[in-house]
Amino acid sequence: MKCMEKDVYKSSQYNIFFEDKAGVTLLYNTFTTALIKLTKEKAEKIKITLKLNDLNELETDEYNLLINNGFIINNKINEIDQVKFRYYRGVFNSRDFRVTIVPTLNCNLNCPYCFERDKRDENITLKEYEEIYKFIDKQLFICQPNDFGISWYGGEPLLEVDTIENISNKIDIICKNNNIKRACDSIVTNGYLLDEDCAKRLFNCGIKKIQITLDGDRDAHNKQRILKNGEGTFDKILNSIIIAQRYFELVTVRFNTNKSNHEGIVRLLKNKSDIFNKNNIVISVGRLKNYLGGIVSKENDNDCLNGFELQNIQGYIDNYYKRVKTVNKMPIQIKHTNCGAESHKCFIIGPKLKIYKCAEALGYSDSVGFIVDGDFQPNEVFWQWFNYNIFNNNEKCMSCKYVPMCMGGCPSSRKRLGIPNNEICGYWEQWLNIKFNELINTLN
């Protein structure tokens, strides 16, 4: 069926075809995240039609399927403008008000890769918390978010459990006074101090999500996650994960991965599958990396993984332990920005009422301002965060099919380097290939 209307449409630049060895073809759009399965014959026809931009060769049902899912678009549309609009809508969404509180920079561990290891013994004071209350109260009144929750970070936040309870109760009152729904809170902890009593207290004050770090099996973990006296922490933290599973709605087990410990992670998942095969446990694999600007030296550069190696390890883990749930699964959610650091209403509040955009800068001079009399007073660094987006003189990203998924990678890295995070280029292509193979096996 021919239709002259088709002359005003073109193929999206974000279309990706994937074909497995058996000839099954998937068509995916990285901007809309639409995904369709095609027969071999139909895939060849659509592939040629889109390549030649000869849409009049499409039947009406094919044409409607492609246009309704963004695989073909009006030829007057500049798709980069659409990506920009989505990005800036996320950055300047005034209702997206998020707060992370860092009650202390102190920690009970002495991990060699920690980017905060030289910044300790600083706590938020009671007087400073009064300013934080005023700040949150004002922002809730201005932003009117649908709901509001606190994230707790450190240092090690469980050193300040009494404070967390008191602050959470005060936030409950502030939300109620502003008629704002109280969302569940979350906490990132090394897990060493989490026992039954602590878990109950956290749960009762509204914390429903917890992240605990475990860097492989006992041998691998105890080389990296150590107490200040050098003792290992594996057994204690593994038990903390078991406790957490009983109390929290979501338990994220974070594996900080490098070349020396990734085999220990696989061994752990194989040997302790009874622990990690729980409905409320997910696995997050993070890549240890060197930080610039004096945060972490480059002494162990050769031990850090690149993006490809990280994805290989993720696939390695999935192959050995297919029943474990991982954070990165299909379908992919539409991404407005790369992370919360790019939102102008996302705040990390540390001691001395310093505000940060990224946890990697905690305790250092890269704060973006202060809380003064309950108001955020930005400095010059705050405005710099918005100068390092991927749309400024960056032809490589603008011509990449994967930019709606990647959005230039880590914004903190972009800011430090002043360039896009090119080290992850190719990562998403490899990641999609792995996930598409998994999806086809499921469909078959």
C-alpha positions in Angstrom: 0.0 0.0 0.0 1.5 3.3 -1.1 0.9 6.6 0.7 2.2 10.0 -0.4 2.2 11.1 3.3 5.2 8.9 3.8 7.3 11.4 1.8 7.4 13.7 4.8 8.9 11.2 7.1 12.4 9.8 7.6 14.2 7.1 9.5 15.2 7.9 13.1 19.0 8.2 13.6 18.6 6.2 16.8 17.5 3.0 15.2 19.5 -0.1 16.0 19.1 -3.6 14.4 20.3 -6.7 16.2 20.4 -10.1 14.7 21.4 -13.3 16.5 23.0 -16.4 14.9 19.6 -18.0 14.4 18.4 -15.0 12.3 16.1 -13.5 14.9 16.1 -9.7 14.5 15.3 -7.0 17.0 14.8 -3.3 16.1 15.4 -0.9 19.0 15.2 2.9 19.3 17.5 4.4 21.9 15.5 7.5 22.2 12.0 6.1 22.6 13.2 2.7 24.0 10.7 1.0 21.7 11.7 -2.6 20.8 10.1 -4.9 18.3 10.9 -8.4 17.1 10.9 -9.0 13.3 10.9 -12.0 11.1 13.9 -12.4 8.9 12.0 -11.4 5.8 10.4 -8.3 7.3 13.6 -7.3 9.0 15.4 -7.2 5.6 12.7 -5.2 4.0 12.5 -2.7 6.8 16.3 -2.4 7.1 16.7 -1.6 3.4 13.6 0.7 3.4 15.0 2.7 6.3 18.5 2.8 4.9 17.2 4.2 1.5 14.6 6.3 3.3 12.1 5.0 0.8 9.1 4.7 3.1 6.6 4.3 0.3 7.7 0.6 0.1 6.2 0.0 3.5 2.7 -1.6 4.0 0.3 0.4 6.0 0.6 -1.8 9.1 4.4 -1.7 8.9 4.3 2.1 8.5 2.0 2.6 11.5 4.1 0.3 13.7 7.3 2.2 12.9 5.8 5.7 13.2 3.9 5.0 16.4 7.1 3.8 18.1 9.5 6.5 16.8 11.4 4.4 14.3 10.3 6.9 11.6 9.7 10.6 12.3 8.7 13.8 10.6 11.6 14.8 8.4 11.5 18.4 9.8 12.3 17.1 13.3 15.9 17.5 14.5 16.3 14.6 16.9 19.2 16.3 18.7 16.8 19.0 19.7 14.5 16.4 21.2 17.4 14.9 23.2 18.3 18.4 24.4 14.7 19.2 25.4 14.4 16.0 27.4 17.8 16.7 29.0 17.1 20.3 30.0 13.6 19.3 31.2 15.3 16.9 33.6 18.0 19.4 34.7 15.5 22.2 35.4 12.5 20.3 36.7 11.7 22.5 39.7 9.6 19.7 41.3 12.4 17.2 41.3 13.7 18.2 44.7 16.1 15.6 46.2 18.3 15.7 49.3 21.1 13.5 50.5 22.3 14.1 54.1 25.9 13.2 55.1 25.7 13.3 58.9 29.4 12.5 59.2 32.5 12.1 57.1 33.9 9.8 59.7 34.1 6.0 59.0 34.9 2.9 60.8 36.6 1.3 57.8 39.8 2.2 56.0 39.3 1.1 52.4 42.3 1.8 50.3 40.2 3.1 47.3 38.0 5.5 49.3 37.9 9.0 47.8 37.1 10.4 51.3 39.8 8.7 53.2 41.7 11.9 54.1 38.6 13.8 55.2 37.4 12.5 58.5 36.1 13.6 61.9 33.6 16.1 60.6 29.9 15.9 61.7 26.9 18.0 61.0 26.2 19.9 64.3 22.8 20.4 65.9 22.9 24.1 65.0 23.6 23.1 61.3 20.6 20.7 61.4 18.3 23.6 62.3 19.5 25.4 59.1 18.8 22.2 57.1 15.3 22.0 58.5 14.6 25.6 57.4 16.2 24.8 53.9 14.0 21.7 53.4 10.9 23.5 54.6 11.4 26.4 52.2 12.2 24.1 49.3 9.2 21.9 49.8 6.9 25.0 49.9 8.5 26.3 46.7 8.9 23.0 44.7 5.8 21.2 45.8 7.1 17.7 44.9 4.7 14.8 44.7 6.6 13.2 47.6 9.8 13.7 49.5 12.4 11.3 51.0 15.9 11.6 52.4 19.0 9.6 51.3 21.6 9.0 53.9 25.3 8.8 53.0 28.7 9.1 54.6 31.4 8.6 55.8 29.5 5.9 57.5 26.0 7.0 58.4 25.4 4.2 60.9 27.8 5.9 63.2 25.0 8.5 63.7 21.9 6.3 64.1 20.5 8.4 66.9 20.8 11.5 64.7 19.2 9.7 61.7 16.1 8.9 63.9 15.8 12.4 65.2 16.2 14.0 61.8 13.7 11.6 60.2 11.1 12.5 62.8 11.6 16.2 62.2 11.3 15.7 58.4 8.1 13.8 58.9 6.7 16.9 60.6 8.0 19.3 57.9 6.4 17.2 55.2 3.1 17.1 57.0 3.1 20.8 57.5 3.6 21.3 53.8 1.0 18.6 52.8 3.8 16.6 51.1 3.6 12.8 51.0 6.5 11.3 52.9 8.4 8.9 50.6 10.5 6.1 51.9 14.1 7.0 52.7 17.3 5.2 51.7 20.8 4.7 53.1 24.2 3.8 51.7 26.3 2.0 54.3 29.3 -0.3 54.6 27.0 -2.5 56.7 29.5 -3.3 59.4 27.3 -1.8 62.2 24.0 -3.2 61.0 22.6 -5.6 63.5 19.0 -6.6 64.3 18.4 -3.6 66.6 19.9 -1.1 64.2 17.8 -2.5 61.3 14.6 -2.2 63.3 15.4 1.4 64.2 16.2 2.4 60.6 13.0 0.7 59.3 10.8 2.3 62.0 12.1 5.8 61.0 11.1 5.3 57.4 14.2 3.8 55.7 13.0 1.1 53.3 16.0 0.9 50.9 19.5 0.1 51.8 22.8 -0.4 49.9 25.6 -2.4 51.4 29.0 -3.0 49.8 30.6 -6.4 49.5 33.7 -6.7 47.3 33.7 -10.4 46.5 34.3 -13.5 48.6 36.1 -13.5 51.9 39.6 -13.4 50.5 38.9 -10.7 47.9 36.7 -8.6 50.2 39.1 -8.6 53.1 41.9 -7.1 51.0 39.8 -4.0 50.3 37.1 -3.5 52.9 39.1 -3.5 56.2 38.8 -1.9 59.6 41.2 0.7 60.7 43.3 -1.9 62.5 43.6 -3.9 59.3 41.1 -6.7 60.2 38.7 -8.0 57.5 35.0 -7.4 57.6 33.6 -10.1 55.3 31.7 -12.3 57.8 30.2 -9.4 59.7 29.0 -7.6 56.5 27.6 -10.8 54.9 25.6 -11.4 58.1 24.4 -7.7 57.9 23.0 -8.5 54.3 21.1 -11.4 55.7 19.6 -9.2 58.4 18.8 -6.4 55.9 16.9 -8.8 53.7 14.4 -9.4 56.6 13.7 -5.7 57.2 14.0 -3.6 54.0 11.9 -3.5 50.9 15.0 -3.3 48.7 18.6 -4.4 49.5 21.2 -3.4 46.9 24.4 -5.3 47.2 27.1 -3.2 45.7 30.3 -4.9 44.3 33.1 -2.4 43.7 35.0 -4.2 40.9 38.5 -4.1 39.7 40.9 -6.6 38.0 42.0 -8.1 41.3 38.6 -9.0 42.8 36.2 -9.8 40.0 36.8 -13.5 40.2 36.1 -13.4 44.0 32.7 -11.8 43.2 31.8 -14.7 40.9 32.9 -17.2 43.5 30.8 -15.5 46.1 27.6 -15.6 44.0 28.2 -19.3 43.2 28.9 -20.3 46.8 26.3 -18.2 48.5 23.4 -18.3 46.0 20.9 -19.0 48.9 21.7 -15.6 50.3 21.5 -13.5 47.1 18.5 -15.3 45.5 15.9 -13.2 47.4 13.1 -11.2 45.8 14.2 -8.0 47.5 17.9 -8.2 46.8 19.5 -6.8 43.6 23.1 -6.7 42.6 24.9 -3.5 41.5 28.3 -3.9 39.9 30.4 -0.7 40.1 33.8 0.0 38.5 36.5 1.3 40.8 38.2 4.2 39.0 40.9 6.8 39.7 39.7 10.2 40.6 41.4 13.4 39.5 42.2 16.5 41.4 43.9 14.8 44.3 40.9 12.7 45.4 42.6 9.4 44.6 46.1 8.9 43.2 46.9 7.0 40.0 49.1 4.5 41.8 46.8 1.5 41.0 45.8 2.6 37.5 46.6 -0.7 36.0 44.1 -2.4 38.4 41.1 -0.4 37.2 38.7 -1.8 34.6 37.7 0.0 31.5 34.0 0.1 30.4 34.4 -3.0 28.2 36.0 -5.0 30.9 33.3 -4.0 33.4 30.6 -5.2 30.9 32.5 -8.5 30.4 32.4 -9.1 34.1 28.7 -8.3 34.3 28.1 -10.9 31.6 30.5 -13.2 33.4 28.4 -12.9 36.5 25.1 -13.3 34.7 26.3 -16.5 33.0 27.3 -18.0 36.3 24.3 -16.9 38.2 21.4 -16.3 35.9 18.8 -16.2 38.6 20.3 -13.2 40.4 18.6 -9.9 39.6 20.8 -7.1 38.4 20.1 -3.4 38.3 20.8 -3.1 34.6 18.1 -5.1 32.9 15.7 -4.6 30.0 13.6 -2.6 29.5 15.7 0.5 29.8 13.9 3.5 31.4 13.9 6.7 29.4 16.8 8.8 30.7 16.5 12.6 31.0 19.9 13.2 32.6 22.8 10.9 33.4 22.3 11.1 37.2 20.9 13.4 39.9 24.0 15.5 40.0 22.8 17.2 36.8 19.5 18.3 38.4 19.5 21.8 39.7 17.3 20.7 42.6 19.5 17.8 43.7 21.5 18.6 46.9 24.1 16.7 48.9 24.4 18.3 52.3 27.6 17.8 54.3 29.2 19.1 57.5 29.6 22.9 57.7 26.4 23.2 55.6 28.4 22.7 52.4 26.4 21.6 49.4 27.8 19.2 46.8 26.5 17.9 43.4 28.4 14.6 43.6 29.4 12.4 46.5 32.9 12.0 45.0 33.6 15.6 46.0 32.6 15.2 49.6 34.9 17.1 52.0 36.9 18.7 49.2 36.9 22.2 47.8 34.4 21.3 45.0 31.3 22.2 47.0 28.8 24.2 45.0 27.7 26.5 47.8 26.3 26.7 51.3 23.0 26.8 53.2 22.7 30.3 54.7 19.6 31.3 56.8 17.7 28.3 55.3 18.5 29.4 51.7 21.0 27.8 49.2 23.8 30.2 48.3 25.5 28.9 45.2 29.1 29.7 44.3 30.8 29.8 41.0 31.3 26.0 41.0 27.5 25.4 40.9 27.1 27.3 37.6 30.1 25.4 36.1 28.2 22.2 36.5 25.8 23.3 33.7 28.6 24.2 31.3 29.8 20.6 30.8 26.8 19.0 29.1 27.3 16.9 26.0 25.7 19.5 23.6 28.6 22.0 23.7 30.9 21.5 20.6 30.7 17.7 20.8 30.2 16.2 17.3 31.1 12.7 18.4 28.3 12.5 20.9 25.8 14.3 18.7 26.3 11.8 15.9 26.2 8.7 18.2 23.2 6.3 18.2 23.6 5.7 21.9 23.6 9.2 23.2 20.0 9.1 24.5 21.1 6.1 26.7 24.5 7.4 27.7 24.0 11.2 27.9 27.8 11.6 27.9 28.5 9.4 30.9 29.4 10.6 34.4 28.8 14.3 34.7 31.5 14.6 37.4 34.1 13.1 35.1 33.0 15.5 32.3 33.4 18.4 34.7 36.8 17.4 36.0 38.2 16.6 32.5 36.3 19.3 30.6 35.4 16.8 27.9 32.8 14.0 27.4 33.5 10.8 29.3 34.8 9.0 26.1 36.1 6.1 28.1 32.6 4.5 28.1 32.2 4.9 24.3 31.2 1.5 23.0 30.1 0.3 26.4 26.4 0.7 25.6 26.7 -1.1 22.3 28.3 -4.1 24.0 25.7 -3.9 26.8 22.8 -4.0 24.4 24.2 -6.9 22.5 24.4 -8.9 25.7 20.9 -7.9 26.8 19.4 -8.6 23.3 20.9 -12.1 23.3 19.3 -12.7 26.7 16.0 -11.3 25.6 15.9 -13.5 22.4 16.7 -16.6 24.5 13.8 -15.7 26.7 11.5 -15.1 23.8 12.5 -18.4 22.3 
